[in-house]
């Protein structure tokens, strides 16, 4: 997997956390940089660990699915991309109801971070079937999430929820493109 693809996966995985951070930033009265960085660290660590867990699960199943692993990677990335796009298209009212129940304490941030990182775990499962250094991918995902969440909270009051949902749509499209590229490269290599 190319460094550009890894970076794109990192940003794609951080867009849902970015969307959540914008909502949290909009809900905070005047978020300080230290508050934003703290949330970014919480989200980044969780988002960096979950693809490794998924990768380990995928590696355990590798011998059973090696013949069609490229279809699994394509299916997981495509399904996650579609899910992210659908979440990005939800109405403001639905998103506000979901965000209104969340607080900004450590455990609430950790639970929100875990909820937004489930897709990273699924990506880790898909990556288990490819020749990729999961440590590098996890680090990139974690750093992208740290950056995006920190910026999202600081920009939340300015950008509001609309920009966050658009970011999630873009992330979903990126995942679908990466999944299609993996499938294309595998099928093209098998034919060539």
Secondary structure as GFF3:
##gff-version 3
##sequence-region A 1 192
A	DSSP	alpha_helix	3	27	.	.	.	ID=ss1
A	DSSP	alpha_helix	33	65	.	.	.	ID=ss2
A	DSSP	three_ten_helix	66	68	.	.	.	ID=ss3
A	DSSP	alpha_helix	69	89	.	.	.	ID=ss4
A	DSSP	alpha_helix	92	100	.	.	.	ID=ss5
A	DSSP	alpha_helix	106	127	.	.	.	ID=ss6
A	DSSP	alpha_helix	134	191	.	.	.	ID=ss7
###
